[in-house]
């Protein structure tokens, strides 16, 4: 389905990880490649702009990392990013330029594009969040099905097999997720769409839409 393709969800000029997506069609195809990509990219980062701390962890010199935050490699924390108190970065994580990883937020196997905000009590696993995507307080990605079977992406044109056991959410550029929302495994939200608070998302939400509740998705009014 064309709307779920990388080129229709993300501006690759807004991530240090643009090469990760080369040759791929759908964003979840990048998930198994994140760790190795970080190790390769990290070794090329300029030493006058990034510090290597610990094993396979690179942090931009102008990034802010609170002392109580924990970062396990492989990981890259981009320029001007902020990793706040008690954040838990478990590895295979790229935090984009100017992004915010908030208090008690947990990341695992993710790419956060530039200016992404996951600022309050979020869990983001096996997910890719586009430029300026924002997850409200307490919103989380669920990345494993309860029956542990492989994740499929539900679309109006049928189901797409990922071949992966763990797939969280693919949020396009400028997506807004309301507080205490759960994004079920394999959720894909198109660019500039908004999700109402306390929602439960499953499958595909088209771009420039407002998800109010199950069965009620409306197009945004054009300016």
C-alpha positions, 0 to 999 in steps of 0.5 A: 500500500503506497500510503505506508511507504517510507517516502510517504511517511517521512522526510529523510532530510530530518534524520541522521539515519537516512541511509538506514532506509535506503533500498527499503519500501516500508519503515518496519523493514529497518527495525532489524538493521538499527543496531548494526547501522548505529555501530557503523554510523557512530564510528564515522561521527566527528570527534569535535561534535560527538563524545563516545561514552561507554560501548557504542554510545555516541552523544553530541557535545551540545546534547543535554543528558541528565545524570540519572538517565541510563543509556545502553549502546548501541545508541546515538544522541543527536545535536541539541537533544535532551534526555531527561531524568530517569530516562531508560534507553535500552539500546539500538536507539537513535535520538534525533537532533533537538529531540526530547526523551522525557522523565521515565521514558523508555526507548528500545530499538527505535529511530526518533527523527529530529525534533521528536518529543516523547517527554513524559512516561512513554514507552517506545519500542521497535518503532520509528517516529517521524519529524516533530512527532509528539507522544502525549504523557503516558502514551505507549507503543505495544510492540508484541502481540499477546499470542506472540505471533508475527505482526501483520499491518492491517490496511484497507487493502489487506494485511501486510506480513512483516515477518517480525515478532516485534513491531511497535508504531510507525508515526509519520511526520508531525503526528500528534498522539494524545495522552494515555493512548496505546498504539497496538503492534503494527500501528501506522499513522500518516503524516499530520494526523492527530490521535485523541487522548486515551485512544486504542489504535490498531492498523493504519490511520491515513494522513491529515486525519483526526482519530476520535475513537474506533469507527470515527476518523475524520479528515482535517479541514484544509486551510 
